[in-house]
Amino acid sequence: MKPTPHREPRIVAALLAAVLTVTAFCAADAIARTYPFGPDTRNVNDLGNQYVPFHAHLWDLLHGRADGGFLFNWQSGYGSSFLPDLGTYLSSPFALLVAVFPRDEIDLAVYVVTVLKVASAAAAMAWLLLTMRPGRWWAAGLLGASYALCGWTLASSSYNTMWLDGLVALPLLCLVGEWTLRDRDQDGVRGRRLRQVLGVLIVAVAWIANFYTAYMATLAAGLVLLLRLALASAPLRQKLGAAGRAVLTVGLGVGLAAPLVTVVYFGTKHAYPGRVREFVPVPTEDVLARLLPATYGFGSPAVYVGTTALLLALALPFHRAVPRRVRYGWTLLVVAVALSLQWGPTHLLWHAFATPQGSPYRQTFVLCALLVIAAWHALAYGMPRWRELGAAGGLLALIAVVASGSYLIRPFAWPVFFVAVLGAVGGLALLAVRQARGARLGAKSRVVLPALAVTLLVGTQLGEATATSAVAGRLRLGHMDDYATWGARQDRQAEAIAQADGWPRYRTDPGREQTVGNDPLMVGGQGAQYYSSLTSDVLSRTLTALGDGWTSRGRNVQSLDNAVTDVIFSVGARVHSPPDPHQRWFRNEGGTVSVSRQEVPSLVTVRPTDARRTVADFGPSPYRNQELLLGARVYTVPRITVRTADGTPPPRSTDDRPGVRMEGGGANGRRPTITANCPTGDEVYLWAPHFSGTARLSGATADGLTGRFRADHPVTKIAAMQRLGAVPASGRLRIELSPDRESVVPEDAVGCLDTARLRTAAERLTATGATRTTVSDSGEIRAELPPGSRGTAVIAAPRIAGWRCATGDDPAVPAGQYYGLIAVPLNGSATIVTCTFHPPGLRLGGAVGGASLLTLLALAALAAVRDRRLRRRTTPHPAPPRPTTPLPERASA
């Protein structure tokens, strides 16, 4: 079959864009020597801490190996809602591809998913450009790659995998807008109905894949559609009809995505609050600097789109072959969006009225897309002439002069820029010559000049994009935390956890010496560790009150290696790993992976009182707070004496961190000390949330490992309570401190644990707790209690929103809370306690999604009936057949 002439160039352009994108993206990683083409990891920041572990958990879910299901996650944070995390990090259709990779190649799986997303964005943009206006297929492919390889992709989103779904969504949503502009009878009834349904599905998939960037892409597509309507010469009624169809399409698509979007929305409402930041625009020279290749910065908009695309976009206002309304309209839209990045109210609008805690320019891909579309209009109407290219070159030179004052332009950026300018100008000049002289050129020149120009432009695009990506990859490693890819350490941890696992009879914690912020998702087990933008407020506050540490301003809670909390949360096995040699802030002291065990109560215990307690009822001392949850006194909290390195009392803290202040470093080899008296043989714990450095208990009773504390100021990290060893026979303990920065030690920093009392308390909770406990992957826990149990059944899981509980055959009611844990009052007659979890917002989202689906089906049915009636009215009735005279029967012989 002969291919459709209008569709064939789009297919070829899309393929070219994808190939160019994959080539440049992978070549850059090879040059930067990052995974999978070199020894250096690419798992920087949240990519290693969040996204790779979440994809590993998705792999476990798809292969039936996870503790929990798509609604609830039993592995992280002692039990957390998983559907909001799924909607935030894993709902992209691309994410399902991890299932075809081996589990220990999860880093490669995430890399392949990343490359495929970027390539898909390039193909989608190339397709959109040729849909907007016919033109050269190779130019659409080149500009499609320019969009996908924009600075936002290379500097900000290559390690924020879920944002790349917005990169794919934007051209697709603009394509849906183009469909609404088509004449109602242009493609026939079936084509029109198909596009209506397909448009709704594209919007739905975009919002399901990543609603955060889909929101930005939808705003951008709306602006593009409004401009296209303003530039169209159609009657007002037809324009209003197209706008109405677009609004209906978006409304139904977002409605279909509502079951996931509402769950994520309510998940953010119950999440631990992050830092509130005020938006401060970056200087103009920094914005202009990011238009140039090989520049990098974390807090500035990465608007690089390639020198060729930038030159064409700058030439558009001067290009007289382009209709005046078109060139001015697109130019004004680009300028308006660029200014909106720097103005507070529009900044909030782009980010759904919440300034991000990280980079404040996450909407930059919108401006990159508009620059590429403007460049396409400058090329699709014919090559700009010499005068127009000269004006664009003058603007580019002015941008370079102003940008030269920015610290973001490093010395190696200028050679890349100059070579890119020469290549882009040379290629465009050859095309201009070919267009100006046309028939006056020989047959050979008419072929050679365009071929040489395309080769030059493609080579320039590949070279500068590769350099920009490689620079971003190397500089990210220099100023962000990074994490090793899966290797021997994770193999040993996973093997130890699998051998010790006893869930749900008890939990197995991956250990204090973490490898990434989500170790339970990465290597298995059921621990306190959890890092998500949706980490619940009650979990973070409960564990902080018990002495746990965290990073990322409370959203990355850590494992708490403490005997009391292990009893409270039924941690019967704990993995102990040596410090991760990949982390440079701690000295590697060697060691092997080991597992310690202790007898712990069931997940469900019974407390004799039916009093309700919340997290707000905790006090300032984590040792006393642990005793409140345990229900027994097990700590001695002595008065301590703190001395600086020169033996003098340290000054009091002058900020909101209570305690005494000490400076980093020591004097003449001496160190600051803490001294106290405790019962002989007790375990010594040190709680210093705002201390950064190491601490060691003096004497033979000290543990082999040094206590490591990581804190920061302003408070983005706090240190967890740690065990240092046992109290010596003298009862006099001495702790030597080695702070590496200004730190604070609180007055009740030391706690001495009586292990005999703890065993007695654990035995009592075991005797009165559940005799049998079962859990389900959907988030249900069922416990059988001893007859006559009274008081409160306490489930060792945080009381996050969504839990409902029942005793016996009674109807389920919202669960109570016992110092942050799930609590169910008992009346002495029921012996069965059942708690089920329902993600908040799921019912509302399901209702909206169902209504949207019914509306879509009803509209499709009405359209089909209307079209059938229209065909009946317009189809002429055939003339009645002429009467025929039957043939005479043949006479018999």
DRENKOL-12005 format. One record per residue (C-alpha): residue in one letter; x, y, z. Coordinates in steps of 0.2 Angstrom, whole numbers, padded with zeros to 4 digits, always signed. Example, Ala and Ser with C-alpha at 12.3 -4.5 7.8 and 13.67 -1.06 7.14 Angstrom:
2
a+0062-0022+0039/s+0068-0005+0036/
//
This chain:
893
m+0000+0000+0000/k+0007+0017-0004/p+0010+0027+0012/t-0001+0043+0015/p+0010+0058+0008/h+0006+0069+0023/r+0010+0055+0036/e+0026+0048+0029/p+0037+0064+0032/r+0031+0064+0050/i+0036+0046+0053/v+0053+0049+0045/a+0056+0065+0055/a+0051+0057+0071/l+0063+0043+0068/l+0077+0055+0064/a+0074+0065+0080/a+0074+0049+0091/v+0090+0043+0083/l+0099+0060+0085/t+0093+0061+0103/v+0098+0044+0108/t+0115+0046+0100/a+0119+0062+0109/f+0112+0057+0125/c+0122+0041+0126/a+0138+0048+0119/a+0138+0061+0132/d+0137+0048+0146/a+0152+0039+0137/i+0162+0055+0137/a+0158+0059+0155/r+0162+0040+0159/t+0146+0038+0169/y+0135+0023+0170/p+0132+0012+0160/f+0147+0018+0149/g+0160+0021+0163/p+0165+0018+0181/d+0156+0033+0188/t+0138+0032+0195/r+0124+0043+0188/n+0114+0040+0203/v+0115+0058+0210/n+0103+0066+0223/d+0085+0059+0222/l+0089+0047+0208/g+0099+0036+0219/n+0089+0039+0235/q+0071+0038+0228/y+0069+0034+0210/v+0079+0019+0207/p+0073+0011+0224/f+0055+0015+0219/h+0058+0006+0202/a+0066-0008+0211/h+0050-0010+0222/l+0039-0009+0206/w+0050-0023+0199/d+0046-0033+0215/l+0027-0029+0214/l+0026-0035+0196/h+0035-0051+0200/g+0026-0054+0216/r+0040-0052+0228/a+0036-0036+0238/d+0029-0035+0255/g+0013-0025+0251/g+0004-0021+0235/f-0001-0006+0225/l-0011+0002+0239/f+0000-0001+0254/n+0019-0003+0257/w+0024-0013+0272/q+0042-0011+0269/s+0045+0007+0271/g+0042+0018+0286/y+0035+0004+0296/g+0020+0004+0284/s+0015+0018+0272/s+0002+0022+0259/f+0010+0017+0242/l-0003+0023+0229/p+0002+0041+0231/d+0020+0036+0228/l+0015+0026+0213/g+0006+0041+0206/t+0021+0052+0209/y+0036+0041+0204/l+0030+0026+0195/s+0014+0028+0185/s+0022+0032+0169/p+0019+0018+0156/f+0038+0018+0153/a+0041+0012+0171/l+0033-0005+0167/l+0048-0009+0156/v+0059-0012+0172/a+0050-0029+0173/v+0060-0036+0158/f+0077-0032+0166/p+0085-0043+0180/r+0083-0037+0197/d+0101-0033+0200/e+0101-0023+0184/i+0088-0010+0190/d+0100+0004+0187/l+0102-0001+0169/a+0083-0002+0168/v+0080+0015+0174/y+0093+0022+0162/v+0085+0013+0147/v+0068+0021+0153/t+0076+0038+0154/v+0083+0036+0136/l+0067+0030+0129/k+0057+0045+0137/v+0069+0058+0130/a+0069+0049+0113/s+0049+0049+0113/a+0049+0067+0117/a+0060+0071+0102/a+0049+0060+0091/a+0033+0068+0097/m+0040+0086+0094/a+0045+0082+0077/w+0028+0075+0073/l+0020+0091+0080/l+0030+0103+0070/l+0025+0095+0054/t+0007+0094+0059/m+0007+0113+0063/r+0015+0117+0046/p+0022+0107+0032/g+0041+0108+0030/r+0057+0099+0028/w+0057+0083+0037/w+0075+0083+0042/a+0073+0100+0049/a+0058+0094+0060/g+0069+0079+0065/l+0083+0091+0070/l+0072+0103+0080/g+0063+0088+0088/a+0080+0083+0095/s+0084+0101+0100/y+0069+0100+0111/a+0072+0084+0119/l+0090+0088+0122/c+0086+0105+0129/g+0096+0111+0144/w+0081+0107+0156/t+0083+0089+0150/l+0101+0087+0152/a+0104+0097+0168/s+0088+0095+0178/s+0078+0080+0172/s+0090+0067+0167/y+0091+0062+0185/n+0072+0067+0189/t+0065+0053+0178/m+0047+0056+0181/w+0048+0074+0175/l+0053+0068+0158/d+0035+0062+0156/g+0030+0080+0155/l+0043+0083+0141/v+0034+0069+0131/a+0017+0076+0136/l+0019+0094+0130/p+0020+0091+0111/l+0007+0077+0113/l-0005+0089+0121/c-0001+0102+0108/l-0005+0089+0095/v-0022+0087+0104/g-0025+0105+0102/e-0021+0104+0084/w-0034+0091+0082/t-0047+0103+0089/l-0043+0116+0076/r-0047+0104+0062/d-0063+0106+0052/r-0077+0095+0058/d-0079+0086+0041/q-0061+0086+0036/d-0057+0068+0041/g-0074+0061+0040/v-0085+0054+0054/r-0074+0040+0060/g-0058+0050+0060/r-0066+0064+0070/r-0073+0052+0083/l-0056+0043+0084/r-0047+0059+0087/q-0060+0065+0101/v-0057+0049+0110/l-0038+0048+0107/g-0037+0066+0113/v-0045+0062+0130/l-0034+0047+0132/i-0018+0057+0129/v-0023+0069+0142/a-0027+0056+0154/v-0011+0046+0151/a-0001+0062+0153/w-0009+0067+0169/i-0007+0049+0176/a+0011+0048+0171/n+0016+0063+0180/f+0003+0075+0185/y+0015+0088+0191/t+0024+0092+0174/a+0008+0087+0165/y+0000+0102+0174/m+0013+0113+0167/a+0012+0105+0149/t-0007+0108+0149/l-0005+0126+0153/a+0008+0128+0139/a-0003+0118+0127/g-0017+0130+0132/l-0006+0145+0128/v-0001+0138+0111/l-0020+0134+0107/l-0025+0151+0111/l-0012+0159+0100/r-0016+0147+0086/l-0034+0152+0087/a-0030+0171+0087/l-0019+0168+0072/a-0033+0158+0063/s-0044+0167+0050/a-0059+0156+0054/p-0076+0164+0060/l-0078+0167+0079/r-0091+0154+0081/q-0079+0141+0074/k-0065+0147+0086/l-0076+0146+0101/g-0081+0128+0095/a-0063+0123+0094/a-0059+0131+0111/g-0075+0122+0119/r-0069+0105+0112/a-0052+0108+0119/v-0059+0112+0136/l-0070+0097+0136/t-0056+0086+0130/v-0044+0091+0144/g-0058+0090+0157/l-0063+0073+0153/g-0045+0067+0152/v-0040+0075+0169/g-0056+0067+0175/l-0051+0050+0169/a-0034+0052+0179/a-0043+0058+0194/p-0042+0041+0204/l-0023+0044+0205/v-0022+0063+0205/t-0034+0064+0220/v-0024+0051+0230/v-0008+0061+0227/y-0016+0077+0231/f-0023+0070+0248/g-0006+0062+0251/t+0003+0079+0250/k-0010+0086+0262/h-0004+0072+0275/a+0014+0073+0271/y+0027+0081+0282/p+0028+0099+0278/g+0044+0104+0268/r+0053+0121+0269/v+0043+0136+0263/r+0054+0146+0251/e+0051+0163+0244/f+0055+0164+0225/v+0070+0175+0221/p+0073+0177+0202/v+0090+0174+0196/p+0100+0189+0187/t+0097+0192+0169/e+0115+0187+0164/d+0112+0170+0172/v+0096+0167+0162/l+0105+0172+0146/a+0120+0161+0150/r+0109+0146+0151/l+0104+0148+0132/l+0122+0144+0128/p+0129+0127+0127/a+0140+0118+0140/t+0134+0129+0154/y+0127+0122+0171/g+0119+0128+0186/f+0106+0121+0199/g+0095+0136+0203/s+0094+0144+0186/p+0083+0140+0171/a+0092+0128+0158/v+0084+0136+0142/y+0098+0129+0130/v+0090+0122+0114/g+0105+0122+0103/t+0113+0136+0093/t+0103+0132+0077/a+0086+0132+0085/l+0091+0148+0095/l+0097+0157+0079/l+0081+0153+0070/a+0070+0158+0084/l+0080+0175+0085/a+0077+0177+0066/l+0058+0175+0067/p+0054+0193+0071/f+0064+0199+0056/h+0058+0185+0044/r+0048+0194+0031/a+0042+0178+0022/v+0033+0174+0038/p+0016+0183+0040/r+0017+0197+0051/r+0004+0191+0064/v+0013+0174+0064/r+0030+0180+0068/y+0024+0193+0080/g+0012+0181+0089/w+0025+0168+0092/t+0038+0180+0097/l+0027+0189+0110/l+0022+0172+0117/v+0040+0167+0119/v+0045+0183+0127/a+0029+0182+0138/v+0033+0165+0145/a+0052+0169+0147/l+0046+0184+0158/s+0034+0173+0168/l+0048+0163+0174/q+0055+0178+0183/w+0040+0185+0190/g+0033+0179+0207/p+0014+0177+0203/t+0017+0168+0187/h+0031+0158+0195/l+0018+0151+0207/l+0005+0148+0194/w+0017+0137+0184/h+0021+0127+0200/a+0003+0125+0205/f+0005+0139+0218/a+0019+0131+0228/t+0037+0136+0226/p+0048+0120+0224/q+0060+0116+0238/g+0073+0112+0225/s+0076+0121+0208/p+0063+0134+0206/y+0063+0133+0187/r+0055+0116+0184/q+0044+0124+0170/t+0058+0128+0159/f+0054+0114+0147/v+0039+0125+0142/l+0050+0139+0136/c+0062+0127+0127/a+0047+0120+0118/l+0041+0137+0112/l+0058+0142+0106/v+0059+0126+0096/i+0041+0130+0088/a+0046+0148+0085/a+0062+0141+0076/w+0051+0129+0066/h+0040+0144+0060/a+0055+0153+0055/l+0061+0139+0044/a+0044+0132+0038/y+0040+0148+0028/g+0057+0147+0019/m+0075+0150+0024/p+0078+0167+0032/r+0088+0178+0021/w+0106+0185+0024/r+0099+0201+0032/e+0087+0191+0044/l+0101+0179+0049/g+0113+0194+0052/a+0100+0202+0064/a+0098+0185+0073/g+0117+0184+0074/g+0118+0201+0081/l+0105+0197+0095/l+0115+0181+0098/a+0131+0191+0100/l+0122+0203+0112/i+0116+0188+0122/a+0134+0181+0123/v+0141+0198+0129/v+0128+0200+0143/a+0130+0182+0148/s+0149+0183+0149/g+0146+0192+0166/s+0138+0176+0173/y+0148+0164+0184/l+0139+0150+0175/i+0150+0151+0160/r+0166+0142+0163/p+0181+0144+0152/f+0178+0128+0142/a+0160+0134+0137/w+0167+0147+0125/p+0176+0135+0113/v+0160+0124+0112/f+0149+0140+0109/f+0160+0147+0095/v+0162+0130+0086/a+0143+0128+0087/v+0140+0146+0080/l+0151+0142+0066/g+0143+0126+0062/a+0125+0133+0064/v+0129+0149+0054/g+0138+0139+0040/g+0124+0126+0038/l+0110+0140+0038/a+0120+0150+0026/l+0122+0136+0014/l+0103+0133+0014/a+0101+0152+0011/v+0112+0151-0004/r+0103+0136-0011/q+0086+0145-0008/a+0092+0162-0016/r+0100+0155-0031/g+0089+0141-0034/a+0088+0137-0053/r+0104+0146-0056/l+0114+0132-0048/g+0119+0116-0057/a+0110+0100-0054/k+0125+0094-0043/s+0126+0109-0033/r+0107+0109-0029/v+0110+0092-0021/v+0127+0094-0013/l+0123+0111-0005/p+0108+0105+0005/a+0117+0088+0009/l+0132+0098+0016/a+0121+0110+0026/v+0111+0096+0034/t+0127+0087+0038/l+0134+0102+0046/l+0118+0106+0056/v+0116+0089+0062/g+0135+0087+0067/t+0134+0104+0076/q+0118+0099+0085/l+0126+0082+0091/g+0142+0090+0096/e+0135+0104+0107/a+0122+0093+0114/t+0134+0080+0119/a+0146+0092+0126/t+0132+0101+0136/s+0126+0084+0143/a+0143+0078+0147/v+0147+0094+0157/a+0131+0093+0167/g+0135+0075+0171/r+0152+0079+0178/l+0147+0095+0187/r+0132+0086+0195/l+0144+0073+0203/g+0155+0087+0210/h+0141+0096+0220/m+0127+0083+0224/d+0127+0067+0234/d+0129+0052+0224/y+0126+0034+0227/a+0133+0018+0219/t+0124+0007+0207/w+0119-0011+0212/g+0134-0021+0217/a+0142-0033+0229/r+0137-0023+0244/q+0118-0024+0239/d+0120-0042+0235/r+0126-0046+0253/q+0113-0035+0261/a+0099-0043+0251/e+0105-0061+0254/a+0106-0057+0273/i+0089-0050+0274/a+0081-0064+0264/q+0089-0077+0276/a+0083-0067+0292/d+0066-0062+0285/g+0051-0067+0296/w+0038-0056+0291/p+0024-0053+0297/r+0030-0062+0313/y+0043-0049+0315/r+0052-0036+0305/t+0069-0036+0298/d+0077-0019+0297/p+0090-0016+0283/g+0101-0007+0296/r+0108+0009+0302/e+0122+0010+0289/q+0111+0014+0275/t+0116+0013+0256/v+0102+0024+0250/g+0088+0033+0258/n+0076+0019+0253/d+0086+0003+0258/p+0070-0007+0262/l+0064-0004+0244/m+0081-0008+0237/v+0087-0023+0246/g+0072-0029+0256/g+0066-0030+0274/q+0053-0019+0283/g+0061-0004+0292/a+0059+0013+0297/q+0068+0020+0282/y+0058+0030+0270/y+0061+0044+0258/s+0047+0052+0248/s+0039+0069+0245/l+0024+0060+0253/t+0032+0054+0269/s+0018+0056+0282/d+0018+0069+0295/v+0014+0057+0309/l+0028+0045+0304/s+0041+0059+0304/r+0036+0067+0320/t+0034+0050+0329/l+0051+0044+0324/t+0059+0061+0328/a+0051+0061+0345/l+0059+0044+0348/g+0076+0050+0343/d+0077+0046+0325/g+0087+0056+0312/w+0082+0062+0295/t+0088+0072+0280/s+0078+0082+0267/r+0070+0092+0280/g+0060+0078+0288/r+0055+0068+0272/n+0069+0056+0273/v+0068+0046+0289/q+0082+0034+0294/s+0084+0018+0302/l+0084+0019+0321/d+0096+0006+0328/n+0089+0005+0346/a+0084-0009+0357/v+0069-0001+0364/t+0061+0005+0347/d+0065-0013+0340/v+0054-0020+0354/i+0040-0007+0350/f+0040-0009+0332/s+0043-0028+0332/v+0060-0028+0324/g+0066-0045+0327/a+0081-0045+0315/r+0093-0031+0311/v+0106-0031+0298/h+0123-0022+0302/s+0133-0017+0287/p+0150-0008+0287/p+0150+0010+0281/d+0147+0012+0262/p+0164+0015+0255/h+0155+0025+0241/q+0151+0038+0254/r+0165+0050+0255/w+0160+0059+0271/f+0164+0044+0283/r+0180+0034+0284/n+0178+0016+0279/e+0182+0005+0294/g+0180-0012+0285/g+0169-0026+0292/t+0156-0038+0285/v+0137-0039+0284/s+0130-0047+0300/v+0113-0050+0307/s+0108-0048+0326/r+0092-0055+0333/q+0081-0052+0348/e+0064-0058+0354/v+0051-0045+0351/p+0032-0045+0353/s+0020-0047+0339/l+0015-0032+0328/v-0001-0030+0339/t+0001-0028+0357/v-0012-0024+0371/r-0009-0009+0383/p-0020-0009+0399/t-0026+0008+0397/d-0039+0014+0384/a-0032+0032+0385/r-0030+0041+0368/r-0013+0049+0365/t-0006+0058+0350/v+0011+0063+0344/a+0009+0080+0353/d+0008+0072+0370/f+0027+0067+0368/g+0039+0077+0378/p+0057+0084+0374/s+0067+0068+0379/p+0067+0054+0367/y+0072+0042+0381/r+0056+0046+0390/n+0046+0045+0374/q+0052+0028+0371/e+0046+0023+0388/l+0029+0030+0385/l+0027+0019+0370/l+0035+0004+0378/g+0024+0006+0394/a+0039+0004+0406/r+0054+0013+0414/v+0070+0006+0406/y+0082+0021+0405/t+0093+0031+0417/v+0095+0049+0410/p+0110+0056+0420/r+0116+0073+0422/i+0130+0076+0410/t+0146+0087+0410/v+0151+0094+0394/r+0169+0101+0391/t+0177+0109+0376/a+0194+0103+0369/d+0203+0115+0381/g+0193+0109+0396/t+0182+0124+0398/p+0163+0123+0399/p+0155+0127+0381/p+0144+0142+0378/r+0125+0140+0377/s+0117+0139+0360/t+0110+0155+0355/d+0098+0148+0342/d+0083+0137+0342/r+0093+0122+0345/p+0093+0118+0364/g+0110+0114+0373/v+0128+0119+0373/r+0138+0124+0357/m+0155+0118+0352/e+0166+0122+0337/g+0173+0109+0325/g+0190+0103+0326/g+0201+0100+0342/a+0216+0109+0351/n+0233+0100+0352/g+0225+0083+0349/r+0212+0085+0363/r+0194+0083+0360/p+0177+0089+0368/t+0170+0077+0381/i+0154+0071+0389/t+0155+0063+0406/a+0141+0055+0417/n+0137+0042+0429/c+0126+0027+0425/p+0123+0009+0432/t+0136-0003+0428/g+0133-0013+0412/d+0119-0002+0405/e+0120+0001+0386/v+0125+0019+0383/y+0116+0029+0370/l+0120+0046+0364/w+0106+0058+0357/a+0113+0074+0349/p+0102+0078+0334/h+0111+0094+0330/f+0129+0086+0332/s+0139+0083+0316/g+0155+0072+0318/t+0159+0056+0328/a+0158+0051+0346/r+0167+0037+0355/l+0165+0029+0372/s+0182+0028+0381/g+0187+0011+0388/a+0186-0007+0384/t+0167-0007+0385/a+0165+0004+0369/d+0158-0004+0353/g+0170-0007+0339/l+0161+0006+0328/t+0162+0024+0331/g+0145+0033+0333/r+0143+0044+0317/f+0132+0059+0317/r+0126+0070+0302/a+0118+0086+0306/d+0116+0102+0296/h+0111+0120+0299/p+0099+0127+0294/v+0091+0111+0299/t+0090+0100+0284/k+0098+0085+0293/i+0097+0079+0311/a+0107+0065+0318/a+0099+0049+0325/m+0102+0042+0342/q+0116+0029+0343/r+0123+0016+0354/l+0141+0018+0359/g+0144+0003+0371/a+0142-0002+0389/v+0144+0007+0405/p+0161+0002+0413/a+0162-0006+0430/s+0166+0010+0438/g+0150+0017+0433/r+0159+0033+0426/l+0157+0035+0407/r+0167+0046+0396/i+0162+0051+0378/e+0175+0059+0367/l+0168+0070+0353/s+0175+0074+0336/p+0164+0088+0329/d+0167+0092+0310/r+0157+0108+0311/e+0148+0119+0324/s+0137+0108+0333/v+0125+0108+0348/v+0124+0095+0362/p+0108+0094+0372/e+0107+0093+0391/d+0099+0076+0391/a+0110+0069+0377/v+0115+0052+0386/g+0103+0038+0391/c+0108+0022+0399/l+0097+0007+0395/d+0094-0007+0408/t+0093-0022+0396/a+0085-0033+0410/r+0071-0021+0412/l+0068-0021+0393/r+0068-0040+0392/t+0054-0040+0406/a+0044-0027+0397/a+0046-0036+0380/e+0040-0053+0388/r+0025-0044+0396/l+0020-0037+0379/t+0022-0054+0371/a+0012-0063+0384/t-0003-0051+0382/g-0001-0047+0364/a-0009-0055+0348/t-0007-0074+0347/r-0008-0074+0328/t-0006-0060+0316/t-0009-0060+0297/v-0007-0046+0285/s-0012-0043+0267/d-0004-0035+0252/s-0019-0023+0250/g-0016-0016+0268/e-0026-0026+0280/i-0020-0033+0297/r-0029-0046+0307/a-0024-0050+0325/e-0031-0064+0336/l-0030-0058+0355/p-0031-0068+0371/p-0049-0069+0378/g-0054-0055+0389/s-0041-0043+0382/r-0045-0025+0388/g-0038-0008+0386/t-0030-0003+0369/a-0024-0014+0355/v-0009-0005+0348/i-0003-0009+0331/a+0016-0006+0327/a+0013+0005+0312/p+0011+0024+0311/r-0007+0030+0311/i-0007+0038+0294/a-0024+0044+0286/g-0034+0030+0279/w-0034+0017+0292/r-0051+0010+0299/c-0052-0004+0312/a-0065-0015+0320/t-0066-0027+0334/g-0076-0044+0332/d-0091-0041+0321/d-0092-0023+0324/p-0092-0010+0310/a-0076-0002+0305/v-0072+0015+0311/p-0058+0027+0309/a-0043+0020+0319/g-0037+0029+0335/q-0020+0034+0339/y-0008+0029+0353/y+0007+0041+0352/g+0007+0041+0333/l+0003+0022+0331/i-0013+0014+0327/a-0024+0011+0342/v-0040+0001+0344/p-0050+0001+0360/l-0055-0016+0367/n-0070-0020+0378/g-0065-0037+0384/s-0077-0047+0373/a-0069-0047+0356/t-0054-0057+0352/i-0052-0052+0334/v-0045-0035+0328/t-0046-0031+0310/c-0039-0015+0302/t-0040-0011+0284/f-0032+0004+0274/h-0041+0014+0261/p-0030+0028+0252/p-0038+0045+0256/g-0045+0052+0240/l-0047+0036+0231/r-0066+0035+0232/l-0068+0053+0227/g-0056+0051+0212/g-0065+0035+0207/a-0082+0044+0207/v-0075+0058+0196/g-0066+0045+0185/g-0081+0035+0183/a-0092+0050+0179/s-0079+0056+0166/l-0079+0038+0158/l-0098+0038+0157/t-0098+0055+0150/l-0085+0051+0136/l-0095+0035+0132/a-0111+0045+0131/l-0104+0058+0120/a-0096+0045+0108/a-0113+0036+0108/l-0123+0053+0104/a-0110+0057+0091/a-0112+0040+0083/v-0131+0042+0083/r-0131+0059+0076/d-0119+0054+0062/r-0130+0040+0057/r-0145+0051+0056/l-0135+0063+0046/r-0130+0050+0034/r-0148+0044+0032/r-0153+0062+0028/t-0140+0065+0015/t-0139+0049+0007/p-0150+0048-0009/h-0163+0034-0009/p-0159+0022-0024/a-0172+0021-0038/p-0184+0007-0036/p-0179-0008-0047/r-0188-0010-0064/p-0201-0024-0065/t-0194-0039-0074/t-0204-0051-0084/p-0200-0069-0079/l-0192-0079-0092/p-0205-0092-0099/e-0203-0109-0093/r-0194-0120-0105/a-0206-0132-0114/s-0204-0150-0109/a-0198-0162-0123/
//
